[in-house]
Amino acid sequence: MGTNWLMMEQSPDAGHALFGARLASVGRRLPETHRSTEEVMASTSHRTRVDLERLTGIHERRVSVGDDDSYSLALDAARDCLNRWDGNPEQIDLVVCCSITKYRDGLAQWMEPPFSVALADEVGAHHASTFDLSNACAGMLSGVFVANNWVRTGRARTALVVSGEYISQLAVNAAKHVHTIASRELASLTLGDAGAAVIVERAPEGVEGISTVGFTTIAEHSRLCLAYPAKHDAGARMFTKSRALQAAAIADVPIVLQEILDATGLSIEDIDCVIPHQTSARAIRKGMATVGAALGGSPRQPAVVTVDRYGNTASTSHTVALIEELEAGHLVDGDRVALIALASGIELGVVLFTVDAGLLAARPVTAPDEQPGAPAGTSDDAQQEGARHGAQS
């Protein structure tokens, strides 16, 4: 398509980068409480007549009921990630915290010191450089972009990128104000809470790892999703023009993805797994159909959908979904994975990486009777199929 929208980095980079980078470990923390969409809609103050589950494909999400906050979710996810890694926290050179929400001890917004400083101290990364980086729902992938740069240029050997989102409180406030399907706070009712973490480290010789990362901001759409502190309630309120945001993303994602493919010399059929930001099952289906039509093909597997059981977990959604695929055994050594960011701003980005044996060795293992997304009593084959397709059927 001949566009150059992206700030992009590639490995190898014609000698400009000293090293390659790889995803070495991933971790997550999900609250214990399940909240169904039926329960969410029953909590609204007005009779909306909105069938949110049919509209979005979201059956339930995990939410904190006061037992978790942004910080605790991020900390537990970081510990989970480190427990699955074969290194030592003292080896971490950089900690980046990418949370949108900064709640600690309930709905107290913690601004200083940054979360990254406290997290580095608690996990034992005492020699790491630290900073927070917030970029809406693209936050964690933006953190991976920065960590990848630090590793490639030799400024760090190992980086921890982490986020904790206690964001379901937006739904609590929205429930008081949503009247109809046209409400600009309706999207707040799709949110779920989660913590997620990724370790980015120097790739050994011969390991492809992270091949390309690119991001762009399309500022003309910057007011399609905005959040403000609530005036009369705890927390915040978010206002989204969902249809306009979806239309902008569907129009622009194929252009961005084509630019990544052109830079790497790949076609869409060379991508084994696509993990988009988890907004709704319907939006993901429609978006991938547009991508297929624009690029003249499709990835080897259907796009991953986890929004049906976790809701939209904001900046953590890609990592939560990636772990779901690893747990289900759907990814193998050599698979190319594209993580596609979509965030208010409007921010679009792609992280393209190759799964390697080291990441597979660090993956979480789920017991056979606890396959993600599968009802009790489902066969192994059906469990695996259900985990990949989620709400796409």
Secondary structure, DSSP 4 states (H G I P E B T S, - for coil): ------EEEESS-TTSSS--EEEEEEEEE--SEEEEHHHHHHT-SS-----HHHHH---EEEE-SSS--HHHHHHHHHHHHHHTSSS-GGG--EEEE--S--EETTTEE--SS-HHHHHHHHHT-TT-EEEE---GGGHHHHHHHHHHHHHHTTS-SEEEEEEEE--THHHHHHTTT--STT-TTGGGGGB--EEEEEEEEEPPTT---EEEEEEEE-GGGTTSEEEEE-SSSSSEEEEE-HHHHHHHHHHHHHHHHHHHHHHHT--GGG--EEEE--S-HHHHHHHHHHHHHHHTS--SSPPP--HHHH-B-GGGHHHHHHHHHHHTT---TT-EEEEEEEETTTEEEEEEEE--HHHHHTS----GGG-TT--TT--HHHHHHHHHHGGG-
